[in-house]
Amino acid sequence: MPEEQDQAFVEYVVKSLVDNPDDVRTERSVDEMGVLITLHINPNDMGQVIGRMGQTAKALRTLLRVVGAKHKARVNLKIYEPEGSHRGPRREHRDDAPAATASNEDVQADMDDFKL
C-alpha cells in the first residue's frame, strides 16, 4: 500500500466530521498484525467521531478495511481516549428520533473527492 494513504484517508474523513479539524492527528504503526492507525482528536469532538451507538466509528472502520483490502493490507483504527477523560452520560437510543440520511449521490461525491 502506498505509504500513509490510509492515514490520509482517516484524517480527511474525520476532519470533515469534527468542529476542531486542526486538532485531528493520526499515528500510523505497522507490525505483524497489520497497520494500526491511532486517531487523536479534541475531546469535545469525541461524540461526533464515535456517533450514536458507535455507528460513525464502525462505519469509519469498515471504510478503512475496504481501503486496506484494496492494497492487500489489514488496517485497524484506534480512537485514542486520554487517560482520566470521562464520557458524558449515555443517552438512550430512541426509535422515534430522526435518522440522519445522505443520498448515495452525496456519498459518492464525497468518495470521488478523495481519490486513492
C-alpha positions in Angstrom: 0.0 0.0 0.0 1.4 3.4 -0.8 2.8 4.7 2.5 0.3 6.6 4.6 -2.5 6.7 2.1 -4.8 5.0 4.6 -3.7 7.5 7.2 -4.5 10.5 4.9 -7.9 8.9 4.3 -8.7 8.8 8.0 -7.6 12.4 8.5 -9.7 13.6 5.5 -12.9 11.9 6.7 -12.5 12.8 10.4 -11.6 16.5 9.7 -14.9 16.7 7.7 -16.8 15.4 10.7 -15.5 17.4 13.6 -15.7 21.0 14.9 -12.0 21.3 15.6 -10.3 19.9 12.5 -6.9 21.5 13.4 -6.8 19.1 16.5 -7.1 16.0 14.4 -3.8 14.0 14.4 -3.0 10.4 13.5 -0.2 8.0 14.2 0.5 5.0 11.9 2.3 1.9 13.0 2.9 -1.4 11.2 3.6 -4.8 12.8 2.9 -8.5 12.0 -0.8 -7.9 12.6 -1.1 -5.2 10.0 -1.5 -1.4 10.1 -2.8 0.4 13.2 -3.9 4.0 12.9 -4.4 5.8 16.2 -6.6 8.8 16.0 -6.2 11.7 18.3 -9.0 14.3 18.4 -10.2 17.2 20.5 -12.2 15.6 23.4 -15.2 17.8 22.5 -15.4 16.1 19.1 -15.4 12.5 20.6 -19.1 12.2 20.2 -19.1 13.2 16.6 -16.5 10.7 15.7 -18.0 7.8 17.8 -21.5 8.6 16.7 -24.8 7.4 18.1 -24.3 3.9 19.5 -20.8 3.8 17.8 -22.2 3.8 14.3 -19.9 6.5 12.9 -16.8 4.8 14.3 -18.0 1.5 13.0 -18.6 2.9 9.5 -15.2 4.6 9.5 -13.5 1.3 10.4 -15.4 -0.5 7.7 -14.3 2.0 5.1 -10.8 1.7 6.3 -10.8 -2.0 5.9 -12.0 -1.6 2.3 -9.1 0.9 1.7 -6.7 -1.7 3.2 -8.2 -4.6 1.3 -7.7 -2.7 -2.0 -4.0 -2.8 -1.2 -3.9 -6.2 0.4 -3.3 -4.8 3.9 -5.1 -5.2 7.2 -5.8 -1.8 8.6 -7.4 -1.1 12.0 -8.4 2.2 13.7 -7.9 3.0 17.4 -9.6 6.2 18.7 -7.3 7.5 21.5 -9.1 8.4 24.7 -6.8 10.4 27.1 -6.3 8.9 30.5 -8.6 10.4 33.0 -11.1 11.6 30.4 -14.7 10.9 31.1 -17.6 10.3 28.9 -20.8 12.2 29.4 -23.9 10.3 30.4 -25.2 7.9 27.8 -28.4 8.8 26.1 -30.8 6.1 25.5 -31.5 5.2 21.8 -34.9 6.4 20.7 -36.7 4.7 17.9 -38.6 7.8 17.1 -35.5 10.0 16.7 -35.0 11.2 13.2 -32.2 9.4 11.4 -29.5 11.4 9.6 -29.6 10.4 5.9 -27.3 11.0 3.0 -28.1 10.1 -0.6 -26.0 7.7 -2.5 -25.0 10.6 -4.7 -23.8 12.6 -1.7 -21.7 9.7 -0.5 -20.3 9.0 -4.0 -19.4 12.7 -4.5 -17.5 12.7 -1.2 -15.7 9.5 -2.1 -14.8 10.9 -5.5 -13.2 13.9 -3.8 -10.8 11.6 -2.1 -9.0 9.6 -4.9 -7.0 6.6 -3.7 
